[in-house]
Amino acid sequence: MENAQETPSRLQLVRNGQAVASQAQGRNCEALLGVMIVRMQSLIDHVRQLEDRVVQMETDSASRAEGGAGNVIDAGAVRIDHSARQVFVNGREVPLSPTEYRLIHQLASNSGKVVLHRDLLRRASVHGEVSPGNLKVYIGRLRAKLNSVNGSKCDLRAVRGVGYRLTA
């Protein structure tokens, strides 16, 4: 009797086989999901690289469209020599980080117009260093540097919920 209870019935064997098959399917699904996640991350990285290239091409195209004497942009007290990548306020050079330079270039190119947050983020952030959370910090630093020269007052204003405007 005892031996009969220890021996699994055919029904138990079938159920156990289904459970084993179900576990194997679960492991296969997990492995497949892991592969899909890796591939999706690779695609996301590729899209980011393409976005960076598009931004660079837009910047190059905009600077060529500006044309003229050395790609100079004048926006009130701010003067940008794009070919030399220099920014001047009231005739004095202001040293800027690459991100700050891209921000002021975008703002000065659209002097008097509101530049949307998303456009500033897209054009100023090459490797994702500018996020919606720290754009305000970059603008604050830029404003402080521009206003530190000869007591100048560059009118760089936030348009709440929309973007920023540099007024000449």
OpenMM code with the backbone's topology and positions (N, CA, C; nanometers):
from openmm import Vec3, app, unit

residues = "MET GLU ASN ALA GLN GLU THR PRO SER ARG LEU GLN LEU VAL ARG ASN GLY GLN ALA VAL ALA SER GLN ALA GLN GLY ARG ASN CYS GLU ALA LEU LEU GLY VAL MET ILE VAL ARG MET GLN SER LEU ILE ASP HIS VAL ARG GLN LEU GLU ASP ARG VAL VAL GLN MET GLU THR ASP SER ALA SER ARG ALA GLU GLY GLY ALA GLY ASN VAL ILE ASP ALA GLY ALA VAL ARG ILE ASP HIS SER ALA ARG GLN VAL PHE VAL ASN GLY ARG GLU VAL PRO LEU SER PRO THR GLU TYR ARG LEU ILE HIS GLN LEU ALA SER ASN SER GLY LYS VAL VAL LEU HIS ARG ASP LEU LEU ARG ARG ALA SER VAL HIS GLY GLU VAL SER PRO GLY ASN LEU LYS VAL TYR ILE GLY ARG LEU ARG ALA LYS LEU ASN SER VAL ASN GLY SER LYS CYS ASP LEU ARG ALA VAL ARG GLY VAL GLY TYR ARG LEU THR ALA".split()
positions = [
    Vec3(0.0794, -0.1183, 0.0000),
    Vec3(0.0000, 0.0000, 0.0000),
    Vec3(0.0845, 0.1259, 0.0000),
    Vec3(0.1815, 0.1214, 0.0885),
    Vec3(0.2683, 0.2378, 0.1009),
    Vec3(0.3386, 0.2661, -0.0310),
    Vec3(0.3790, 0.1610, -0.0976),
    Vec3(0.4485, 0.1737, -0.2238),
    Vec3(0.3571, 0.2324, -0.3306),
    Vec3(0.2304, 0.2037, -0.3273),
    Vec3(0.1348, 0.2535, -0.4250),
    Vec3(0.1156, 0.4044, -0.4080),
    Vec3(0.1185, 0.4519, -0.2834),
    Vec3(0.1003, 0.5940, -0.2593),
    Vec3(0.2217, 0.6741, -0.3064),
    Vec3(0.3404, 0.6194, -0.3009),
    Vec3(0.4622, 0.6889, -0.3419),
    Vec3(0.4761, 0.6940, -0.4929),
    Vec3(0.4168, 0.6017, -0.5623),
    Vec3(0.4254, 0.5974, -0.7064),
    Vec3(0.3231, 0.6944, -0.7634),
    Vec3(0.3669, 0.7912, -0.8458),
    Vec3(0.2722, 0.8886, -0.8995),
    Vec3(0.1821, 0.8245, -1.0046),
    Vec3(0.0591, 0.8728, -1.0068),
    Vec3(-0.0352, 0.8229, -1.1058),
    Vec3(-0.0053, 0.8892, -1.2400),
    Vec3(-0.0683, 0.8379, -1.3442),
    Vec3(-0.0494, 0.8971, -1.4771),
    Vec3(-0.0946, 1.0422, -1.4788),
    Vec3(-0.2046, 1.0713, -1.4116),
    Vec3(-0.2572, 1.2080, -1.4070),
    Vec3(-0.1559, 1.3009, -1.3398),
    Vec3(-0.0943, 1.2570, -1.2309),
    Vec3(0.0065, 1.3374, -1.1640),
    Vec3(0.1262, 1.3614, -1.2547),
    Vec3(0.1672, 1.2577, -1.3282),
    Vec3(0.2806, 1.2726, -1.4189),
    Vec3(0.2494, 1.3744, -1.5283),
    Vec3(0.1304, 1.3714, -1.5840),
    Vec3(0.0907, 1.4659, -1.6878),
    Vec3(0.0892, 1.6074, -1.6307),
    Vec3(0.0302, 1.6227, -1.5118),
    Vec3(0.0265, 1.7548, -1.4490),
    Vec3(0.1668, 1.8067, -1.4204),
    Vec3(0.2534, 1.7197, -1.3704),
    Vec3(0.3916, 1.7607, -1.3434),
    Vec3(0.4626, 1.7997, -1.4722),
    Vec3(0.4383, 1.7263, -1.5779),
    Vec3(0.4978, 1.7584, -1.7076),
    Vec3(0.4521, 1.8938, -1.7579),
    Vec3(0.3241, 1.9228, -1.7386),
    Vec3(0.2719, 2.0532, -1.7798),
    Vec3(0.3343, 2.1642, -1.6967),
    Vec3(0.3529, 2.1400, -1.5681),
    Vec3(0.4140, 2.2406, -1.4808),
    Vec3(0.5584, 2.2673, -1.5228),
    Vec3(0.6307, 2.1599, -1.5556),
    Vec3(0.7690, 2.1759, -1.6009),
    Vec3(0.7724, 2.2524, -1.7323),
    Vec3(0.6825, 2.2173, -1.8240),
    Vec3(0.6762, 2.2873, -1.9528),
    Vec3(0.6391, 2.4338, -1.9312),
    Vec3(0.5483, 2.4589, -1.8407),
    Vec3(0.5066, 2.5965, -1.8109),
    Vec3(0.6227, 2.6756, -1.7523),
    Vec3(0.6999, 2.6154, -1.6653),
    Vec3(0.8169, 2.6832, -1.6073),
    Vec3(0.9211, 2.7128, -1.7152),
    Vec3(0.9407, 2.6183, -1.8042),
    Vec3(1.0366, 2.6385, -1.9130),
    Vec3(0.9911, 2.7522, -2.0025),
    Vec3(0.8613, 2.7574, -2.0317),
    Vec3(0.8086, 2.8675, -2.1127),
    Vec3(0.8297, 3.0003, -2.0423),
    Vec3(0.8082, 3.0034, -1.9119),
    Vec3(0.8290, 3.1257, -1.8335),
    Vec3(0.9736, 3.1724, -1.8418),
    Vec3(1.0680, 3.0792, -1.8309),
    Vec3(1.2104, 3.1151, -1.8403),
    Vec3(1.2436, 3.1651, -1.9806),
    Vec3(1.1860, 3.1015, -2.0829),
    Vec3(1.2087, 3.1459, -2.2205),
    Vec3(1.1541, 3.2869, -2.2413),
    Vec3(1.0371, 3.3136, -2.1859),
    Vec3(0.9784, 3.4475, -2.1985),
    Vec3(1.0651, 3.5521, -2.1291),
    Vec3(1.1159, 3.5178, -2.0119),
    Vec3(1.2035, 3.6110, -1.9397),
    Vec3(1.3303, 3.6388, -2.0198),
    Vec3(1.3883, 3.5350, -2.0778),
    Vec3(1.5094, 3.5523, -2.1580),
    Vec3(1.4801, 3.6380, -2.2807),
    Vec3(1.3674, 3.6112, -2.3458),
    Vec3(1.3284, 3.6895, -2.4628),
    Vec3(1.3042, 3.8350, -2.4243),
    Vec3(1.2394, 3.8579, -2.3119),
    Vec3(1.2141, 3.9936, -2.2645),
    Vec3(1.3460, 4.0662, -2.2361),
    Vec3(1.4410, 3.9953, -2.1772),
    Vec3(1.5723, 4.0552, -2.1513),
    Vec3(1.6416, 4.0981, -2.2805),
    Vec3(1.6353, 4.0131, -2.3821),
    Vec3(1.6951, 4.0460, -2.5116),
    Vec3(1.6251, 4.1670, -2.5728),
    Vec3(1.4920, 4.1704, -2.5620),
    Vec3(1.4161, 4.2828, -2.6185),
    Vec3(1.4507, 4.4134, -2.5476),
    Vec3(1.4698, 4.4099, -2.4176),
    Vec3(1.5054, 4.5306, -2.3419),
    Vec3(1.6421, 4.5823, -2.3864),
    Vec3(1.7372, 4.4918, -2.4033),
    Vec3(1.8711, 4.5322, -2.4489),
    Vec3(1.8622, 4.5957, -2.5873),
    Vec3(1.7838, 4.5361, -2.6769),
    Vec3(1.7702, 4.5910, -2.8119),
    Vec3(1.6998, 4.7257, -2.8100),
    Vec3(1.5986, 4.7419, -2.7262),
    Vec3(1.5288, 4.8708, -2.7151),
    Vec3(1.6237, 4.9792, -2.6636),
    Vec3(1.7067, 4.9467, -2.5666),
    Vec3(1.8032, 5.0440, -2.5149),
    Vec3(1.9014, 5.0840, -2.6239),
    Vec3(1.9421, 4.9863, -2.7044),
    Vec3(2.0309, 5.0156, -2.8155),
    Vec3(1.9638, 5.1095, -2.9159),
    Vec3(1.8367, 5.0850, -2.9448),
    Vec3(1.7623, 5.1723, -3.0359),
    Vec3(1.7474, 5.3129, -2.9784),
    Vec3(1.7212, 5.3227, -2.8500),
    Vec3(1.7092, 5.4543, -2.7852),
    Vec3(1.8404, 5.5299, -2.7954),
    Vec3(1.9519, 5.4622, -2.7702),
    Vec3(2.0835, 5.5266, -2.7832),
    Vec3(2.1073, 5.5738, -2.9258),
    Vec3(2.0678, 5.4919, -3.0217),
    Vec3(2.0851, 5.5274, -3.1624),
    Vec3(2.0015, 5.6505, -3.1978),
    Vec3(1.8780, 5.6550, -3.1504),
    Vec3(1.7912, 5.7706, -3.1760),
    Vec3(1.8517, 5.8962, -3.1149),
    Vec3(1.9074, 5.8859, -2.9947),
    Vec3(1.9721, 6.0019, -2.9315),
    Vec3(2.0902, 6.0511, -3.0152),
    Vec3(2.1681, 5.9587, -3.0684),
    Vec3(2.2801, 5.9986, -3.1533),
    Vec3(2.2302, 6.0690, -3.2789),
    Vec3(2.1232, 6.0179, -3.3367),
    Vec3(2.0658, 6.0831, -3.4548),
    Vec3(2.0133, 6.2222, -3.4204),
    Vec3(1.9487, 6.2377, -3.3047),
    Vec3(1.9023, 6.3697, -3.2616),
    Vec3(2.0194, 6.4657, -3.2482),
    Vec3(2.1302, 6.4183, -3.1908),
    Vec3(2.2493, 6.5022, -3.1770),
    Vec3(2.2997, 6.5485, -3.3135),
    Vec3(2.2993, 6.4565, -3.4103),
    Vec3(2.3436, 6.4927, -3.5452),
    Vec3(2.2513, 6.5958, -3.6090),
    Vec3(2.1205, 6.5787, -3.5900),
    Vec3(2.0241, 6.6740, -3.6449),
    Vec3(2.0444, 6.8114, -3.5838),
    Vec3(2.0632, 6.8166, -3.4523),
    Vec3(2.0863, 6.9444, -3.3851),
    Vec3(2.2125, 7.0105, -3.4397),
    Vec3(2.3181, 6.9321, -3.4569),
    Vec3(2.4428, 6.9878, -3.5097),
    Vec3(2.4227, 7.0397, -3.6518),
    Vec3(2.3480, 6.9653, -3.7331),
    Vec3(2.3227, 7.0090, -3.8699),
    Vec3(2.2379, 7.1361, -3.8710),
    Vec3(2.1398, 7.1462, -3.7802),
    Vec3(2.0580, 7.2673, -3.7720),
    Vec3(2.1433, 7.3867, -3.7313),
    Vec3(2.2319, 7.3651, -3.6349),
    Vec3(2.3197, 7.4729, -3.5898),
    Vec3(2.4119, 7.5175, -3.7022),
    Vec3(2.4708, 7.4202, -3.7733),
    Vec3(2.5584, 7.4538, -3.8850),
    Vec3(2.4816, 7.5267, -3.9947),
    Vec3(2.3612, 7.4791, -4.0222),
    Vec3(2.2784, 7.5413, -4.1247),
    Vec3(2.2397, 7.6835, -4.0856),
    Vec3(2.2051, 7.7032, -3.9588),
    Vec3(2.1674, 7.8370, -3.9117),
    Vec3(2.2856, 7.9326, -3.9197),
    Vec3(2.4041, 7.8842, -3.8853),
    Vec3(2.5203, 7.9725, -3.8905),
    Vec3(2.5572, 8.0065, -4.0350),
    Vec3(2.5359, 7.9111, -4.1289),
    Vec3(2.5613, 7.9427, -4.2696),
    Vec3(2.4575, 8.0407, -4.3226),
    Vec3(2.3326, 8.0255, -4.2767),
    Vec3(2.2255, 8.1150, -4.3222),
    Vec3(2.2476, 8.2573, -4.2731),
    Vec3(2.3111, 8.2707, -4.1556),
    Vec3(2.3400, 8.4042, -4.1045),
    Vec3(2.4382, 8.4743, -4.1960),
    Vec3(2.5293, 8.3950, -4.2527),
    Vec3(2.6256, 8.4469, -4.3507),
    Vec3(2.6962, 8.5724, -4.3060),
    Vec3(2.7368, 8.6523, -4.4027),
    Vec3(2.7946, 8.7823, -4.3723),
    Vec3(2.9301, 8.7748, -4.3067),
    Vec3(2.9681, 8.8870, -4.2482),
    Vec3(3.1018, 8.9050, -4.1932),
    Vec3(3.1233, 8.8184, -4.0705),
    Vec3(3.1797, 8.7019, -4.0909),
    Vec3(3.2207, 8.6168, -3.9794),
    Vec3(3.1066, 8.5637, -3.8960),
    Vec3(2.9854, 8.5564, -3.9504),
    Vec3(2.8712, 8.5042, -3.8761),
    Vec3(2.8512, 8.5780, -3.7441),
    Vec3(2.8320, 8.7056, -3.7507),
    Vec3(2.8152, 8.7883, -3.6314),
    Vec3(2.6672, 8.8128, -3.6069),
    Vec3(2.6267, 8.7958, -3.4817),
    Vec3(2.4891, 8.8238, -3.4407),
    Vec3(2.4946, 8.9381, -3.3406),
    Vec3(2.4157, 9.0423, -3.3651),
    Vec3(2.4035, 9.1538, -3.2710),
    Vec3(2.2648, 9.1512, -3.2109),
    Vec3(2.2586, 9.1490, -3.0788),
    Vec3(2.1309, 9.1518, -3.0074),
    Vec3(2.1463, 9.2503, -2.8919),
    Vec3(2.1340, 9.3776, -2.9228),
    Vec3(2.1510, 9.4811, -2.8202),
    Vec3(2.2955, 9.4868, -2.7748),
    Vec3(2.3156, 9.4721, -2.6447),
    Vec3(2.4504, 9.4777, -2.5883),
    Vec3(2.5297, 9.3508, -2.6173),
    Vec3(2.4602, 9.2449, -2.6592),
    Vec3(2.5253, 9.1164, -2.6838),
    Vec3(2.5646, 9.1056, -2.8306),
    Vec3(2.6910, 9.0675, -2.8524),
    Vec3(2.7419, 9.0453, -2.9877),
    Vec3(2.8089, 8.9088, -2.9885),
    Vec3(2.7694, 8.8262, -3.0852),
    Vec3(2.8245, 8.6909, -3.0939),
    Vec3(2.8979, 8.6760, -3.2254),
    Vec3(3.0237, 8.6378, -3.2166),
    Vec3(3.1021, 8.6041, -3.3346),
    Vec3(3.1034, 8.4511, -3.3414),
    Vec3(3.0134, 8.3970, -3.4220),
    Vec3(2.9954, 8.2516, -3.4246),
    Vec3(3.1167, 8.1790, -3.4802),
    Vec3(3.1829, 8.2354, -3.5787),
    Vec3(3.2996, 8.1668, -3.6360),
    Vec3(3.4124, 8.1545, -3.5335),
    Vec3(3.4238, 8.2512, -3.4435),
    Vec3(3.5257, 8.2452, -3.3383),
    Vec3(3.4693, 8.1882, -3.2081),
    Vec3(3.3376, 8.1652, -3.2045),
    Vec3(3.2682, 8.1165, -3.0854),
    Vec3(3.2968, 8.2059, -2.9651),
    Vec3(3.2824, 8.3368, -2.9862),
    Vec3(3.3056, 8.4345, -2.8797),
    Vec3(3.1792, 8.5168, -2.8589),
    Vec3(3.1566, 8.5533, -2.7329),
    Vec3(3.0432, 8.6368, -2.6969),
    Vec3(3.0974, 8.7625, -2.6310),
    Vec3(3.0453, 8.8779, -2.6762),
    Vec3(3.0867, 9.0071, -2.6225),
    Vec3(2.9642, 9.0789, -2.5672),
    Vec3(2.9827, 9.1448, -2.4546),
    Vec3(2.8792, 9.2311, -2.3981),
    Vec3(2.9429, 9.3678, -2.3808),
    Vec3(2.8836, 9.4671, -2.4456),
    Vec3(2.9381, 9.6034, -2.4450),
    Vec3(3.0868, 9.6048, -2.4833),
    Vec3(3.1230, 9.5209, -2.5794),
    Vec3(3.2601, 9.5202, -2.6310),
    Vec3(3.3576, 9.4346, -2.5530),
    Vec3(3.3174, 9.3792, -2.4390),
    Vec3(3.4078, 9.2954, -2.3597),
    Vec3(3.3677, 9.1490, -2.3730),
    Vec3(3.4689, 9.0658, -2.3924),
    Vec3(3.4415, 8.9231, -2.4091),
    Vec3(3.3938, 8.8608, -2.2777),
    Vec3(3.2953, 8.7725, -2.2900),
    Vec3(3.2411, 8.7008, -2.1748),
    Vec3(3.2695, 8.5524, -2.1951),
    Vec3(3.3511, 8.4930, -2.1076),
    Vec3(3.3791, 8.3496, -2.1230),
    Vec3(3.2563, 8.2666, -2.0827),
    Vec3(3.2156, 8.1769, -2.1708),
    Vec3(3.0986, 8.0931, -2.1458),
    Vec3(3.1325, 7.9464, -2.1667),
    Vec3(3.0610, 7.8616, -2.0965),
    Vec3(3.0746, 7.7175, -2.1189),
    Vec3(3.0105, 7.6848, -2.2537),
    Vec3(3.0423, 7.5696, -2.3109),
    Vec3(2.9801, 7.5335, -2.4391),
    Vec3(2.8272, 7.5331, -2.4339),
    Vec3(2.7706, 7.4853, -2.3246),
    Vec3(2.6241, 7.4834, -2.3118),
    Vec3(2.5694, 7.6250, -2.3040),
    Vec3(2.6328, 7.7109, -2.2264),
    Vec3(2.5889, 7.8505, -2.2165),
    Vec3(2.6011, 7.9198, -2.3524),
    Vec3(2.7070, 7.8870, -2.4251),
    Vec3(2.7239, 7.9458, -2.5580),
    Vec3(2.6090, 7.9041, -2.6505),
    Vec3(2.5749, 7.7747, -2.6492),
    Vec3(2.4656, 7.7292, -2.7350),
    Vec3(2.3336, 7.7961, -2.6963),
    Vec3(2.3135, 7.8176, -2.5655),
    Vec3(2.1911, 7.8852, -2.5198),
    Vec3(2.1861, 8.0297, -2.5686),
    Vec3(2.2951, 8.1054, -2.5475),
    Vec3(2.2935, 8.2472, -2.5869),
    Vec3(2.2857, 8.2596, -2.7386),
    Vec3(2.3480, 8.1687, -2.8097),
    Vec3(2.3420, 8.1717, -2.9553),
    Vec3(2.1976, 8.1552, -3.0022),
    Vec3(2.1277, 8.0596, -2.9433),
    Vec3(1.9886, 8.0356, -2.9795),
    Vec3(1.9019, 8.1563, -2.9435),
    Vec3(1.9239, 8.2124, -2.8260),
    Vec3(1.8439, 8.3269, -2.7817),
    Vec3(1.8731, 8.4515, -2.8651),
    Vec3(2.0006, 8.4765, -2.8933),
    Vec3(2.0367, 8.5951, -2.9713),
    Vec3(1.9921, 8.5814, -3.1167),
    Vec3(1.9947, 8.4602, -3.1696),
    Vec3(1.9491, 8.4382, -3.3069),
    Vec3(1.8007, 8.4697, -3.3212),
    Vec3(1.7290, 8.4600, -3.2108),
    Vec3(1.5857, 8.4876, -3.2091),
    Vec3(1.5556, 8.6079, -3.1198),
    Vec3(1.6417, 8.7058, -3.1235),
    Vec3(1.6298, 8.8230, -3.0368),
    Vec3(1.4911, 8.8860, -3.0473),
    Vec3(1.4322, 8.9118, -2.9310),
    Vec3(1.3006, 8.9721, -2.9256),
    Vec3(1.1876, 8.8711, -2.9326),
    Vec3(1.2175, 8.7471, -2.9684),
    Vec3(1.1157, 8.6422, -2.9780),
    Vec3(1.1314, 8.5468, -2.8600),
    Vec3(1.0224, 8.4839, -2.8248),
    Vec3(1.0278, 8.3833, -2.7197),
    Vec3(1.0782, 8.2526, -2.7803),
    Vec3(1.1819, 8.1969, -2.7188),
    Vec3(1.2343, 8.0668, -2.7604),
    Vec3(1.1771, 7.9652, -2.6627),
    Vec3(1.1049, 7.8688, -2.7153),
    Vec3(1.0373, 7.7701, -2.6319),
    Vec3(1.1357, 7.6847, -2.5539),
    Vec3(1.0927, 7.6401, -2.4363),
    Vec3(1.1767, 7.5526, -2.3540),
    Vec3(1.2256, 7.4330, -2.4344),
    Vec3(1.1346, 7.3681, -2.5067),
    Vec3(1.1719, 7.2459, -2.5797),
    Vec3(1.2771, 7.2751, -2.6868),
    Vec3(1.2692, 7.3931, -2.7513),
    Vec3(1.3691, 7.4279, -2.8523),
    Vec3(1.5049, 7.4533, -2.7886),
    Vec3(1.5048, 7.5214, -2.6744),
    Vec3(1.6315, 7.5433, -2.6041),
    Vec3(1.6915, 7.4108, -2.5596),
    Vec3(1.6088, 7.3239, -2.5075),
    Vec3(1.6580, 7.1934, -2.4624),
    Vec3(1.7139, 7.1132, -2.5787),
    Vec3(1.6441, 7.1154, -2.6904),
    Vec3(1.6862, 7.0361, -2.8066),
    Vec3(1.8149, 7.0903, -2.8669),
    Vec3(1.8268, 7.2210, -2.8759),
    Vec3(1.9419, 7.2789, -2.9442),
    Vec3(2.0615, 7.3036, -2.8532),
    Vec3(2.0366, 7.3208, -2.7246),
    Vec3(2.1473, 7.3524, -2.6332),
    Vec3(2.2081, 7.2282, -2.5712),
    Vec3(2.1362, 7.1195, -2.5702),
    Vec3(2.1822, 6.9995, -2.5037),
    Vec3(2.2327, 6.8995, -2.6064),
    Vec3(2.3628, 6.8852, -2.6143),
    Vec3(2.4210, 6.7932, -2.7123),
    Vec3(2.4212, 6.6506, -2.6594),
    Vec3(2.4571, 6.6322, -2.5355),
    Vec3(2.4658, 6.4974, -2.4785),
    Vec3(2.3692, 6.4799, -2.3621),
    Vec3(2.2592, 6.5532, -2.3646),
    Vec3(2.1589, 6.5386, -2.2610),
    Vec3(2.1925, 6.6051, -2.1293),
    Vec3(2.2946, 6.6926, -2.1286),
    Vec3(2.3346, 6.7558, -2.0030),
    Vec3(2.2349, 6.8608, -1.9558),
    Vec3(2.1537, 6.9128, -2.0479),
    Vec3(2.0519, 7.0096, -2.0105),
    Vec3(1.9178, 6.9388, -2.0082),
    Vec3(1.8575, 6.9360, -1.8911),
    Vec3(1.7262, 6.8743, -1.8755),
    Vec3(1.6265, 6.9837, -1.8406),
    Vec3(1.4983, 6.9540, -1.8481),
    Vec3(1.4004, 7.0559, -1.8109),
    Vec3(1.4228, 7.1074, -1.6684),
    Vec3(1.4735, 7.0207, -1.5820),
    Vec3(1.4967, 7.0604, -1.4436),
    Vec3(1.6120, 7.1563, -1.4244),
    Vec3(1.7169, 7.1444, -1.5064),
    Vec3(1.8318, 7.2321, -1.4848),
    Vec3(1.8479, 7.3411, -1.5901),
    Vec3(1.7530, 7.3535, -1.6831),
    Vec3(1.7582, 7.4626, -1.7807),
    Vec3(1.7568, 7.5965, -1.7093),
    Vec3(1.6754, 7.6080, -1.6073),
    Vec3(1.6646, 7.7321, -1.5301),
    Vec3(1.7996, 7.7686, -1.4665),
    Vec3(1.8724, 7.6690, -1.4217),
    Vec3(2.0044, 7.6923, -1.3611),
    Vec3(2.1013, 7.7464, -1.4659),
    Vec3(2.1030, 7.6832, -1.5844),
    Vec3(2.1905, 7.7308, -1.6919),
    Vec3(2.1559, 7.8742, -1.7325),
    Vec3(2.0273, 7.9040, -1.7437),
    Vec3(1.9854, 8.0396, -1.7810),
    Vec3(2.0282, 8.1374, -1.6728),
    Vec3(2.0140, 8.0999, -1.5459),
    Vec3(2.0565, 8.1871, -1.4356),
    Vec3(2.2053, 8.2172, -1.4410),
    Vec3(2.2853, 8.1158, -1.4669),
    Vec3(2.4306, 8.1361, -1.4785),
    Vec3(2.4642, 8.2255, -1.5975),
    Vec3(2.3955, 8.2002, -1.7097),
    Vec3(2.4173, 8.2804, -1.8297),
    Vec3(2.3807, 8.4261, -1.8032),
    Vec3(2.2678, 8.4483, -1.7419),
    Vec3(2.2222, 8.5844, -1.7102),
    Vec3(2.3235, 8.6541, -1.6196),
    Vec3(2.3738, 8.5832, -1.5184),
    Vec3(2.4715, 8.6411, -1.4263),
    Vec3(2.6005, 8.6792, -1.4986),
    Vec3(2.6470, 8.5936, -1.5890),
    Vec3(2.7702, 8.6238, -1.6630),
    Vec3(2.7508, 8.7426, -1.7572),
    Vec3(2.6357, 8.7472, -1.8245),
    Vec3(2.6111, 8.8573, -1.9175),
    Vec3(2.5980, 8.9903, -1.8441),
    Vec3(2.5396, 8.9890, -1.7259),
    Vec3(2.5176, 9.1127, -1.6500),
    Vec3(2.6368, 9.1525, -1.5641),
    Vec3(2.7418, 9.0697, -1.5608),
    Vec3(2.8586, 9.1018, -1.4777),
    Vec3(2.9577, 9.1938, -1.5480),
    Vec3(2.9374, 9.2192, -1.6765),
    Vec3(3.0321, 9.2994, -1.7542),
    Vec3(2.9935, 9.4468, -1.7485),
    Vec3(3.0825, 9.5296, -1.6982),
    Vec3(3.0653, 9.6757, -1.6972),
    Vec3(2.9287, 9.7200, -1.6457),
    Vec3(2.8723, 9.6474, -1.5530),
    Vec3(2.7422, 9.6848, -1.5003),
    Vec3(2.6323, 9.6834, -1.6053),
    Vec3(2.6519, 9.6057, -1.7114),
    Vec3(2.5516, 9.6007, -1.8186),
    Vec3(2.4261, 9.5290, -1.7704),
    Vec3(2.3175, 9.5530, -1.8376),
    Vec3(2.1911, 9.4891, -1.8027),
    Vec3(2.1337, 9.4250, -1.9290),
    Vec3(2.1612, 9.2965, -1.9479),
    Vec3(2.1043, 9.2230, -2.0603),
    Vec3(1.9652, 9.1776, -2.0199),
    Vec3(1.8713, 9.2014, -2.1072),
    Vec3(1.7327, 9.1704, -2.0761),
    Vec3(1.6994, 9.0286, -2.1222),
    Vec3(1.7293, 8.9321, -2.0365),
    Vec3(1.7013, 8.7920, -2.0625),
    Vec3(1.5903, 8.7512, -1.9657),
    Vec3(1.4707, 8.7374, -2.0193),
    Vec3(1.3537, 8.7150, -1.9331),
    Vec3(1.2901, 8.5796, -1.9572),
    Vec3(1.2356, 8.5274, -1.8482),
    Vec3(1.1576, 8.4049, -1.8569),
    Vec3(1.0140, 8.4415, -1.8922),
    Vec3(0.9567, 8.3659, -1.9813),
    Vec3(0.8149, 8.3783, -2.0113),
    Vec3(0.7531, 8.2530, -1.9511),
    Vec3(0.6901, 8.2707, -1.8366),
    Vec3(0.6457, 8.1601, -1.7524),
    Vec3(0.5689, 8.0539, -1.8312),
    Vec3(0.6191, 7.9303, -1.8181),
    Vec3(0.5529, 7.8165, -1.8809),
    Vec3(0.5735, 7.8034, -2.0307),
    Vec3(0.6517, 7.8974, -2.0898),
    Vec3(0.6680, 7.8957, -2.2350),
    Vec3(0.8143, 7.8831, -2.2725),
    Vec3(0.8989, 7.9773, -2.2291),
    Vec3(1.0390, 7.9782, -2.2675),
    Vec3(1.1097, 8.1016, -2.2178),
    Vec3(1.2062, 8.1496, -2.2979),
    Vec3(1.2878, 8.2663, -2.2612),
    Vec3(1.2988, 8.3593, -2.3798),
    Vec3(1.3199, 8.4894, -2.3491),
    Vec3(1.3334, 8.5899, -2.4524),
    Vec3(1.4510, 8.6807, -2.4171),
    Vec3(1.5384, 8.7026, -2.5162),
    Vec3(1.6471, 8.8003, -2.5055),
    Vec3(1.6048, 8.9205, -2.5854),
    Vec3(1.5914, 9.0345, -2.5182),
    Vec3(1.5475, 9.1564, -2.5848),
    Vec3(1.6650, 9.2482, -2.6054),
    Vec3(1.6758, 9.3014, -2.7263),
    Vec3(1.7877, 9.3912, -2.7601),
    Vec3(1.7681, 9.5261, -2.6942),
] * unit.nanometer
topology = app.Topology()
chain = topology.addChain("A")
for resn in residues:
    res = topology.addResidue(resn, chain)
    for name in ("N", "CA", "C"):
        topology.addAtom(name, app.Element.getBySymbol(name[0]), res)
